[in-house]
Amino acid sequence: MRRSLLLALALATAAAAQAAPVYVGAASRGGLAGETTQAFRGALEAAVARHGVKVLDTRGTAGDDAEGSLAKARAALDDAAAAYSENRLTECLADADDALAEFERGPAFSAERSAWALFRDIHAMRALAAVGLKRAAAADAAIAALLAVEPGWAPSRSRTPKELMRHIDDVGDELRSLPPVALQVESKPNGATVMLDGKRQGKAPLVIEGLTPGVHYLTVTSARGRFVQRVELGDEDARVVAKVGSKKGAAAREVTQLLEQPLGAARLVEAVSDVDDDALVVVLLPAGKQVEVIGARIIAGEVAVVAGVRVPDNENDRDRATYELIEGLLEKSGDAWLDQASADDPHTLRPKLFGGTGTTEEEEQLEISPAVLASAIIGGAVVVVVVGVATVAVVLREVQKDENFTFGVDASRL
């Protein structure tokens, strides 16, 4: 009797472990703002963690929202320029520091020329504000950070305040007196592409020589994923071993990318099968002033459950709704809207999951092609939550001054 009870308990435990789903990620459609997408992604990850669901990393380690962070960095630098023009130097320095923080969240790990032009402008602005505040150490630190990445950088002497130019010359002379250092980069697996400070270096393993001490930005990529790291070099050579994703993580990223656009049920199930036999996926759709969060659980090649919530984009409602969504996906046996709206028809959930793009209008008008509607009848049960990063459109004023020194402020008063 005791042995039978223990055996039954062991079998039940094994079955429960086998049935435990994984959370793959979250993707958005329909032009949701990047900030909204990121907020819901964070809430979803917190919700699945509270339910004890394993989270697969579909975003690498950092720096995936390069476009959104670049827009924020530019906006912060514009604020810094405005503060400088009004002689609010303390605010100017704080805004420039905010711009640098946004740059390091994403653009620092890209090869975009516009991102690295912004990098120069941010540090130049930091140095300019620090000089105006008579904070020599802060000015020198900003210049050193710029020259560590771009040793050959130099502004136009005719357009640069003399005091700032003096700091630039002094810091440049000091850095050139230091012996260069090397960075050894290895990847697991071997053969990943290495980029440092926005410039391609080759395939790992390799040694990058002749570097100036200071902060550098390392990106290592392969088909399995991406590794990024802010590397601070001292007076000795350094070594970084980059673990670049996993096969399961790479498959999960492919699922999230597919979900950024409408797709057929068969294609989704096929992609999820490369991730896990039991998985959760989510799609975010704009719904007027709200967001529709549509999740699915895919089990053994079938879309078993689709659930949805419609929620305003504020923190309390967002956290509550995402928690209820994950709970519904884990416990429900059939499709259901979970926000208690009696008019909501659960039969609308699968068309939204597979083909919906949402609407920014007050009244939602869902447009689904007949092909997508036909494909939506396939049942299934692995859920992969996918939330992509929406493109943020930013209108920037033209501030070009010359080829190398481009921030748009009037520095004539220093």
C-alpha positions as CSV (number, residue, x, y, z in Angstrom):
1,M,0.0,0.0,0.0
2,R,2.8,2.4,1.0
3,R,4.7,1.5,-2.2
4,S,1.7,2.1,-4.4
5,L,1.0,5.4,-2.7
6,L,4.7,6.5,-3.2
7,L,4.6,5.3,-6.8
8,A,1.4,7.2,-7.6
9,L,2.8,10.4,-6.0
10,A,6.0,10.1,-8.0
11,L,4.1,9.6,-11.2
12,A,1.8,12.6,-10.4
13,T,4.9,14.7,-9.7
14,A,6.6,13.7,-12.9
15,A,3.4,14.4,-14.9
16,A,3.1,17.8,-13.3
17,A,6.8,18.6,-14.1
18,Q,6.3,17.5,-17.7
19,A,3.2,19.7,-18.1
20,A,4.9,22.8,-16.8
21,P,5.0,25.4,-19.6
22,V,7.7,27.8,-20.5
23,Y,7.3,31.5,-21.1
24,V,9.0,32.6,-24.4
25,G,8.4,36.3,-24.7
26,A,6.1,39.0,-25.9
27,A,5.6,40.9,-29.2
28,S,3.5,43.9,-30.3
29,R,1.6,44.8,-33.4
30,G,-0.2,47.8,-34.7
31,G,2.3,50.5,-33.8
32,L,2.2,50.5,-30.0
33,A,4.7,52.9,-28.5
34,G,8.0,51.4,-27.4
35,E,7.5,52.5,-23.8
36,T,4.1,50.8,-23.7
37,T,5.6,47.6,-25.1
38,Q,8.4,47.6,-22.6
39,A,6.0,48.3,-19.7
40,F,3.8,45.3,-20.6
41,R,6.8,43.1,-21.3
42,G,8.0,43.8,-17.7
43,A,4.6,43.2,-16.2
44,L,4.2,39.9,-18.1
45,E,7.6,38.6,-17.0
46,A,6.7,39.5,-13.4
47,A,3.4,37.7,-13.8
48,V,4.9,34.5,-15.1
49,A,7.6,34.5,-12.4
50,R,4.9,34.8,-9.7
51,H,3.2,31.8,-11.2
52,G,6.4,29.8,-11.2
53,V,6.7,29.6,-15.0
54,K,10.2,29.4,-16.5
55,V,11.1,32.4,-18.6
56,L,13.2,31.9,-21.8
57,D,15.5,34.8,-22.7
58,T,14.4,36.0,-26.1
59,R,16.1,39.4,-26.0
60,G,19.8,38.6,-25.5
61,T,21.3,40.4,-22.5
62,A,20.6,44.1,-23.2
63,G,20.5,46.7,-25.8
64,D,17.7,45.3,-28.0
65,D,15.6,48.5,-27.9
66,A,18.3,50.5,-29.7
67,E,15.8,52.6,-31.6
68,G,13.6,53.5,-28.7
69,S,16.6,54.3,-26.5
70,L,18.2,56.4,-29.3
71,A,15.0,58.5,-29.5
72,K,15.1,59.0,-25.7
73,A,18.8,59.9,-25.8
74,R,18.2,62.5,-28.5
75,A,15.3,64.0,-26.5
76,A,17.4,64.2,-23.4
77,L,20.2,65.9,-25.3
78,D,17.7,68.4,-26.8
79,D,16.7,69.2,-23.2
80,A,20.3,69.6,-22.2
81,A,20.9,72.0,-25.1
82,A,17.8,74.0,-24.2
83,A,19.0,74.2,-20.6
84,Y,22.5,75.3,-21.7
85,S,21.1,78.0,-23.9
86,E,19.3,79.4,-20.8
87,N,22.4,79.1,-18.6
88,R,20.8,76.4,-16.5
89,L,24.0,74.5,-16.4
90,T,23.2,72.1,-13.5
91,E,20.1,70.9,-15.4
92,C,22.0,70.8,-18.6
93,L,24.6,68.4,-17.1
94,A,21.8,66.2,-15.5
95,D,20.0,66.0,-18.9
96,A,23.2,65.1,-20.7
97,D,23.8,62.3,-18.1
98,D,20.3,61.0,-18.8
99,A,21.1,61.0,-22.5
100,L,24.2,58.9,-21.8
101,A,22.3,56.4,-19.7
102,E,19.8,56.0,-22.6
103,F,22.6,55.6,-25.0
104,E,24.1,52.8,-22.9
105,R,20.8,50.9,-22.8
106,G,20.8,50.2,-26.5
107,P,22.5,52.4,-29.1
108,A,26.0,51.7,-27.6
109,F,25.7,48.1,-28.9
110,S,24.7,49.0,-32.5
111,A,26.7,50.1,-35.5
112,E,24.5,53.0,-36.5
113,R,26.6,56.0,-37.4
114,S,23.9,58.3,-36.1
115,A,24.1,56.7,-32.7
116,W,27.9,57.3,-32.5
117,A,27.5,60.9,-33.7
118,L,25.1,61.3,-30.8
119,F,27.6,59.6,-28.4
120,R,30.1,62.4,-29.3
121,D,27.6,65.1,-28.8
122,I,26.5,63.8,-25.4
123,H,30.0,63.7,-24.0
124,A,30.8,67.1,-25.6
125,M,27.7,68.5,-23.9
126,R,28.7,67.0,-20.6
127,A,32.1,68.5,-20.8
128,L,30.8,71.9,-21.9
129,A,28.3,72.0,-19.0
130,A,31.0,70.9,-16.5
131,V,33.4,73.6,-17.7
132,G,30.7,76.2,-17.2
133,L,30.1,74.9,-13.7
134,K,33.9,75.0,-13.1
135,R,33.9,71.2,-12.4
136,A,37.2,70.4,-14.0
137,A,37.3,66.7,-13.0
138,A,33.8,66.1,-14.5
139,A,34.8,67.9,-17.7
140,D,38.0,65.8,-18.0
141,A,36.0,62.6,-17.3
142,A,33.6,63.3,-20.1
143,I,36.3,64.1,-22.5
144,A,38.3,61.0,-21.5
145,A,35.2,58.8,-22.1
146,L,34.8,60.2,-25.6
147,L,38.5,59.8,-26.5
148,A,38.6,56.3,-25.1
149,V,36.2,55.2,-27.8
150,E,37.3,57.7,-30.5
151,P,41.0,58.6,-29.9
152,G,41.2,60.7,-33.1
153,W,38.2,62.9,-32.3
154,A,38.7,66.6,-32.2
155,P,36.2,69.5,-32.5
156,S,36.6,72.6,-34.6
157,R,39.0,74.9,-32.8
158,S,37.3,78.0,-34.2
159,R,33.9,76.9,-32.8
160,T,34.9,75.5,-29.5
161,P,35.3,77.6,-26.3
162,K,38.9,78.1,-25.4
163,E,38.5,76.7,-21.9
164,L,36.9,73.5,-23.2
165,M,39.6,73.2,-25.9
166,R,42.3,73.4,-23.2
167,H,40.7,70.5,-21.4
168,I,40.4,68.5,-24.6
169,D,44.1,69.0,-25.4
170,D,45.2,68.2,-21.8
171,V,43.2,65.0,-21.6
172,G,44.2,63.9,-25.1
173,D,47.9,64.3,-24.2
174,E,47.4,62.3,-21.0
175,L,45.7,59.5,-22.7
176,R,48.3,59.3,-25.4
177,S,51.0,58.9,-22.8
178,L,49.3,55.8,-21.4
179,P,50.3,52.4,-22.9
180,P,47.5,50.9,-25.0
181,V,45.8,47.8,-23.8
182,A,44.3,44.7,-25.5
183,L,40.9,43.0,-25.1
184,Q,40.7,39.2,-25.6
185,V,37.2,38.1,-26.7
186,E,36.0,34.5,-26.7
187,S,32.6,33.2,-27.5
188,K,30.6,30.1,-26.6
189,P,30.1,28.7,-29.2
190,N,33.2,29.8,-31.2
191,G,32.8,31.9,-34.3
192,A,30.5,34.6,-33.1
193,T,30.8,38.1,-34.7
194,V,32.5,40.7,-32.5
195,M,31.8,44.4,-32.6
196,L,33.5,47.0,-30.3
197,D,32.3,50.6,-30.1
198,G,30.2,50.2,-33.1
199,K,32.9,48.7,-35.3
200,R,33.2,45.1,-36.5
201,Q,36.3,43.4,-35.3
202,G,36.0,39.8,-36.7
203,K,35.1,36.4,-35.4
204,A,35.8,35.1,-31.9
205,P,38.1,34.1,-30.5
206,L,40.3,37.2,-31.2
207,V,42.4,39.9,-29.6
208,I,41.6,43.5,-30.1
209,E,44.8,45.5,-29.6
210,G,45.7,49.2,-29.3
211,L,42.8,50.2,-27.1
212,T,42.7,53.3,-25.0
213,P,41.9,52.7,-21.3
214,G,38.3,53.6,-20.4
215,V,34.8,52.4,-21.1
216,H,34.1,50.4,-24.3
217,Y,31.0,48.7,-25.6
218,L,31.2,45.1,-26.7
219,T,28.7,43.2,-28.8
220,V,29.0,39.5,-29.7
221,T,26.4,38.0,-32.0
222,S,25.6,34.7,-33.6
223,A,22.5,32.8,-34.9
224,R,21.9,31.7,-31.3
225,G,21.6,35.2,-29.9
226,R,23.5,38.3,-28.7
227,F,25.8,39.1,-25.8
228,V,26.5,42.7,-24.9
229,Q,28.8,44.2,-22.2
230,R,30.0,47.6,-21.0
231,V,33.7,46.9,-20.6
232,E,35.8,49.2,-18.5
233,L,39.5,48.8,-19.4
234,G,42.3,49.8,-17.0
235,D,46.0,49.7,-17.5
236,E,46.1,45.9,-18.0
237,D,44.9,43.7,-20.8
238,A,41.4,42.1,-20.2
239,R,39.4,39.1,-21.3
240,V,35.7,38.5,-21.9
241,V,34.0,35.2,-22.5
242,A,30.7,35.7,-24.2
243,K,28.0,33.0,-23.8
244,V,25.8,33.6,-26.8
245,G,22.4,32.3,-26.2
246,S,21.1,28.8,-26.5
247,K,19.3,26.8,-29.3
248,K,16.1,27.0,-27.4
249,G,16.5,30.8,-26.8
250,A,17.3,31.3,-30.5
251,A,14.1,29.3,-31.5
252,A,12.1,31.5,-29.0
253,R,13.4,34.6,-30.6
254,E,12.3,33.4,-34.0
255,V,8.8,32.8,-32.6
256,T,8.6,36.4,-31.2
257,Q,9.8,37.8,-34.5
258,L,7.1,35.9,-36.4
259,L,4.5,37.1,-34.0
260,E,5.3,40.8,-34.8
261,Q,3.2,40.2,-38.0
262,P,0.0,38.3,-38.7
263,L,0.6,34.6,-39.3
264,G,-1.3,31.4,-39.7
265,A,-1.9,29.1,-36.8
266,A,0.0,26.2,-38.5
267,R,3.1,28.4,-38.8
268,L,2.9,29.5,-35.2
269,V,2.5,25.9,-33.9
270,E,5.5,24.8,-36.1
271,A,7.7,27.5,-34.8
272,V,6.8,26.9,-31.1
273,S,7.5,23.2,-31.5
274,D,11.2,24.1,-31.9
275,V,11.0,25.8,-28.4
276,D,9.1,23.4,-26.2
277,D,6.2,21.0,-26.0
278,D,4.3,23.4,-23.7
279,A,4.8,27.1,-24.0
280,L,3.1,30.5,-23.5
281,V,3.1,33.3,-26.1
282,V,1.5,36.8,-26.0
283,V,0.7,39.5,-28.6
284,L,-0.1,43.1,-27.7
285,L,-2.5,45.1,-29.8
286,P,-3.6,48.7,-29.6
287,A,-7.3,49.1,-28.8
288,G,-8.1,52.8,-28.8
289,K,-6.9,54.1,-25.4
290,Q,-6.4,50.6,-24.1
291,V,-4.2,47.7,-25.0
292,E,-5.4,44.2,-25.8
293,V,-3.1,41.5,-24.4
294,I,-3.8,38.2,-26.2
295,G,-2.0,35.1,-24.8
296,A,-2.0,31.5,-26.0
297,R,-0.8,28.2,-24.5
298,I,0.5,25.7,-27.1
299,I,0.8,22.1,-26.0
300,A,2.0,19.2,-28.1
301,G,1.5,21.0,-31.4
302,E,-2.0,22.4,-30.7
303,V,-3.2,25.8,-29.6
304,A,-5.0,24.6,-26.5
305,V,-6.1,27.9,-24.9
306,V,-6.3,31.5,-26.0
307,A,-7.1,34.2,-23.4
308,G,-7.3,37.9,-23.5
309,V,-7.6,41.0,-21.4
310,R,-8.3,44.6,-22.4
311,V,-6.5,47.1,-20.1
312,P,-5.6,50.8,-19.8
313,D,-1.9,51.5,-19.9
314,N,-1.3,52.3,-16.3
315,E,0.7,50.4,-13.8
316,N,-1.9,49.1,-11.4
317,D,-4.3,47.8,-14.1
318,R,-1.4,46.5,-16.2
319,D,0.0,44.4,-13.3
320,R,-3.4,43.0,-12.3
321,A,-4.5,42.2,-15.9
322,T,-1.3,40.5,-16.9
323,Y,-1.4,38.4,-13.7
324,E,-5.0,37.3,-14.5
325,L,-4.0,36.5,-18.1
326,I,-1.2,34.1,-17.1
327,E,-3.4,32.5,-14.5
328,G,-6.1,32.0,-17.1
329,L,-3.7,30.5,-19.6
330,L,-2.6,28.0,-16.9
331,E,-6.0,27.1,-15.6
332,K,-8.6,27.6,-18.3
333,S,-9.7,24.7,-20.5
334,G,-11.2,26.8,-23.2
335,D,-10.8,30.2,-24.8
336,A,-12.0,33.2,-22.7
337,W,-11.8,36.9,-22.3
338,L,-10.8,37.5,-18.7
339,D,-11.9,41.1,-18.1
340,Q,-15.5,40.3,-17.3
341,A,-16.9,42.2,-20.3
342,S,-20.1,40.4,-21.2
343,A,-20.1,41.6,-24.8
344,D,-16.7,40.1,-25.5
345,D,-17.0,37.0,-27.7
346,P,-14.3,34.4,-27.0
347,H,-14.5,33.4,-30.7
348,T,-12.7,36.8,-31.5
349,L,-9.6,35.8,-29.6
350,R,-8.0,33.5,-32.2
351,P,-8.4,35.8,-35.1
352,K,-6.8,38.6,-33.0
353,L,-3.9,36.3,-32.0
354,F,-3.2,35.2,-35.6
355,G,-4.1,38.2,-37.6
356,G,-5.0,41.2,-35.5
357,T,-3.2,44.5,-35.7
358,G,-5.5,46.5,-33.5
359,T,-6.5,50.1,-33.9
360,T,-5.6,53.4,-32.3
361,E,-9.1,54.7,-32.9
362,E,-11.7,55.0,-30.2
363,E,-13.8,52.2,-31.7
364,E,-11.9,49.1,-32.6
365,Q,-12.3,47.8,-36.2
366,L,-10.6,44.5,-36.6
367,E,-9.7,43.5,-40.1
368,I,-8.9,39.8,-40.7
369,S,-8.4,38.2,-44.1
370,P,-10.4,35.1,-45.0
371,A,-7.2,33.1,-45.2
372,V,-6.3,34.1,-41.6
373,L,-9.8,33.3,-40.4
374,A,-9.7,29.9,-42.0
375,S,-6.3,29.1,-40.5
376,A,-7.5,30.2,-37.0
377,I,-9.6,27.2,-36.5
378,I,-6.6,25.0,-35.7
379,G,-6.7,24.0,-32.0
380,G,-3.5,24.0,-29.8
381,A,-1.8,24.4,-26.5
382,V,1.8,25.8,-26.2
383,V,1.9,29.4,-25.2
384,V,4.7,31.7,-26.2
385,V,4.3,35.3,-25.1
386,V,5.7,37.7,-27.7
387,V,6.0,41.4,-27.4
388,G,8.0,43.2,-29.9
389,V,9.4,46.7,-29.9
390,A,7.4,49.2,-31.8
391,T,9.2,51.8,-34.0
392,V,9.3,55.2,-32.3
393,A,9.0,58.1,-34.8
394,V,11.0,61.1,-33.7
395,V,11.2,64.4,-35.4
396,L,14.6,66.0,-34.8
397,R,15.7,69.5,-35.6
398,E,18.8,69.8,-37.7
399,V,21.7,70.8,-35.6
400,Q,24.6,70.1,-37.9
401,K,27.5,72.5,-37.1
402,D,30.4,70.7,-38.8
403,E,31.5,67.2,-39.6
404,N,32.8,66.3,-36.2
405,F,31.3,68.5,-33.6
406,T,27.5,68.6,-34.0
407,F,25.6,69.5,-30.9
408,G,23.3,72.4,-31.5
409,V,24.0,75.0,-28.7
410,D,25.4,78.4,-28.6
411,A,28.7,78.1,-26.7
412,S,29.9,81.7,-27.3
413,R,29.3,82.8,-23.7
414,L,32.0,80.5,-22.3
